[in-house]
């Protein structure tokens, strides 16, 4: 997996947080790639590749923005479970339990990956 893929994912996350988060985000939300834990970098690379592969199958233009965001969120949840034996509940929250800013950011990530 390409480090570039992970960096694109991370930058899309940071851009989304800066755009949608109400107020000042926690420093960890916008920390640069180099400061991320290795498991999180691996997860970012993997989710980018999963989303890109799905997009290559076609027909994603018919998906709603919400469906695109949900797809990113589910791929991320799977990675969290892969890397963390006992994740915090907020790391694996269902779509409806995510804050609006995070749902919007996940949809932005899908759209960013689609452009690549």
SULZI-V119213 format. One record per residue. N is the residue number from 1. RES is the residue in three letters. PHI is phi as a letter, one per 30 degrees, with the letter a starting at -180 (999 if undefined). Layout:
# SULZI-V119213
n=N res=RES phi=PHI
n=N res=RES phi=PHI
This chain:
# SULZI-V119213
n=1 res=UNK phi=999
n=2 res=UNK phi=d
n=3 res=UNK phi=d
n=4 res=UNK phi=e
n=5 res=UNK phi=e
n=6 res=UNK phi=d
n=7 res=UNK phi=d
n=8 res=UNK phi=d
n=9 res=UNK phi=e
n=10 res=UNK phi=d
n=11 res=UNK phi=d
n=12 res=UNK phi=d
n=13 res=UNK phi=d
n=14 res=UNK phi=d
n=15 res=UNK phi=d
n=16 res=UNK phi=d
n=17 res=UNK phi=d
n=18 res=UNK phi=d
n=19 res=UNK phi=d
n=20 res=UNK phi=c
n=21 res=UNK phi=d
n=22 res=UNK phi=d
n=23 res=UNK phi=i
n=24 res=UNK phi=c
n=25 res=UNK phi=d
n=26 res=UNK phi=e
n=27 res=UNK phi=e
n=28 res=UNK phi=d
n=29 res=UNK phi=d
n=30 res=UNK phi=b
n=31 res=UNK phi=d
n=32 res=UNK phi=d
n=33 res=UNK phi=e
n=34 res=UNK phi=d
n=35 res=UNK phi=c
n=36 res=UNK phi=d
n=37 res=UNK phi=d
n=38 res=UNK phi=e
n=39 res=UNK phi=d
n=40 res=UNK phi=d
n=41 res=UNK phi=d
n=42 res=UNK phi=d
n=43 res=UNK phi=d
n=44 res=UNK phi=d
n=45 res=UNK phi=d
n=46 res=UNK phi=d
n=47 res=UNK phi=d
n=48 res=UNK phi=e
n=49 res=UNK phi=d
n=50 res=UNK phi=d
n=51 res=UNK phi=d
n=52 res=UNK phi=d
n=53 res=UNK phi=d
n=54 res=UNK phi=d
n=55 res=UNK phi=d
n=56 res=UNK phi=d
n=57 res=UNK phi=d
n=58 res=UNK phi=j
n=59 res=UNK phi=i
n=60 res=UNK phi=d
n=61 res=UNK phi=d
n=62 res=UNK phi=d
n=63 res=UNK phi=d
n=64 res=UNK phi=d
n=65 res=UNK phi=e
n=66 res=UNK phi=d
n=67 res=UNK phi=d
n=68 res=UNK phi=d
n=69 res=UNK phi=d
n=70 res=UNK phi=e
n=71 res=UNK phi=d
n=72 res=UNK phi=d
n=73 res=UNK phi=d
n=74 res=UNK phi=d
n=75 res=UNK phi=d
n=76 res=UNK phi=d
n=77 res=UNK phi=e
n=78 res=UNK phi=d
n=79 res=UNK phi=d
n=80 res=UNK phi=d
n=81 res=UNK phi=d
n=82 res=UNK phi=d
n=83 res=UNK phi=c
n=84 res=UNK phi=b
n=85 res=UNK phi=d
n=86 res=UNK phi=b
n=87 res=UNK phi=d
n=88 res=UNK phi=d
n=89 res=UNK phi=e
n=90 res=UNK phi=d
n=91 res=UNK phi=d
n=92 res=UNK phi=b
n=93 res=UNK phi=d
n=94 res=UNK phi=d
n=95 res=UNK phi=e
n=96 res=UNK phi=d
n=97 res=UNK phi=c
n=98 res=UNK phi=d
n=99 res=UNK phi=d
n=100 res=UNK phi=e
n=101 res=UNK phi=d
n=102 res=UNK phi=d
n=103 res=UNK phi=d
n=104 res=UNK phi=d
n=105 res=UNK phi=d
n=106 res=UNK phi=d
n=107 res=UNK phi=d
n=108 res=UNK phi=d
n=109 res=UNK phi=d
n=110 res=UNK phi=e
n=111 res=UNK phi=d
n=112 res=UNK phi=d
n=113 res=UNK phi=d
n=114 res=UNK phi=d
n=115 res=UNK phi=d
n=116 res=UNK phi=c
